[in-house]
Amino acid sequence: MSTEASSGSSLTGGHLPASPHGRFEKLFDGIWFVRGGVKMPMRMPMRIGRSMTVVRCDDGLAIINSMRLSDEGLRELDALGTVKHVIRIGGFHGRDDAFYRERYGARVYALEGQVYVRGMDISSSDTFMEPDEWLNEQSTLPIADAKLKLFPSSTPPEAVCLLQREGGILVAGDSLQHTPKPDEHFSFLAKIMMKRMGFFVPYNVGPGWLQFARPTKTDVRSVLELDFEHVLPGHGAPVIGDAKQKYRTVLEGELKGCHAE
């Protein structure tokens, strides 16, 4: 079931409006997941699916892969606790970070080198915000058992966040995805375009990320150095159990679009 929200691309109160999304799903103790959509910043009217992870930490809640929720969704979020932190790991994500900072006074964290721009042009000088704290692999995160694994060759910067519990829970942005088929949050045009791009594949490395961020194969495959049993992607459904083995085939495969080593 989806929670309807305002549509369109116009700014409301300086922020982009919410998109339709589903209900929160509790995956583990203190960890929730919600799937929704996002209108792409393109001339074509196209909405694709995306996902957000919420983690309870010592002083409240931390959001990874922020997604602006409808009023109903915000009430559901508030019932879980108070949003204190927003962590950006995806170089092409972050459009809704400012909304959570303004609404809750949350502290925003982003990877060193990431920029906040409207649209897909990361070289644009028209930035609309900066984080409260820049992150690297040595940074202490507001989630006590969390650490970052960066893809150094990715442009813009990209990382995964490893929660060291339940055998290892890997939260990904655009890198690791799991969308075997489009859900209700994909528009008709998006279903056609994203299928052509190879988006609808289970246990996949994001084809758009490989094409536009151009990480090296070595960097992408370095995920296999981590110990994890589960993946919570920025696009698609959660992968619960045996996730490292499920992704191994694609990670050790062609990885079409990667930058030359």
Secondary structure as GFF3:
##gff-version 3
##sequence-region A 1 261
A	DSSP	beta_strand	25	28	.	.	.	ID=ss1
A	DSSP	beta_strand	31	39	.	.	.	ID=ss2
A	DSSP	beta_strand	47	57	.	.	.	ID=ss3
A	DSSP	beta_strand	60	64	.	.	.	ID=ss4
A	DSSP	alpha_helix	71	78	.	.	.	ID=ss5
A	DSSP	beta_strand	83	88	.	.	.	ID=ss6
A	DSSP	alpha_helix	97	104	.	.	.	ID=ss7
A	DSSP	beta_strand	107	111	.	.	.	ID=ss8
A	DSSP	beta_strand	116	117	.	.	.	ID=ss9
A	DSSP	beta_strand	127	129	.	.	.	ID=ss10
A	DSSP	beta_strand	133	135	.	.	.	ID=ss11
A	DSSP	beta_strand	146	150	.	.	.	ID=ss12
A	DSSP	beta_strand	159	163	.	.	.	ID=ss13
A	DSSP	beta_strand	169	172	.	.	.	ID=ss14
A	DSSP	beta_strand	176	177	.	.	.	ID=ss15
A	DSSP	alpha_helix	188	196	.	.	.	ID=ss16
A	DSSP	beta_strand	204	205	.	.	.	ID=ss17
A	DSSP	alpha_helix	207	213	.	.	.	ID=ss18
A	DSSP	alpha_helix	217	221	.	.	.	ID=ss19
A	DSSP	three_ten_helix	222	225	.	.	.	ID=ss20
A	DSSP	beta_strand	230	232	.	.	.	ID=ss21
A	DSSP	beta_strand	239	240	.	.	.	ID=ss22
A	DSSP	alpha_helix	243	251	.	.	.	ID=ss23
###
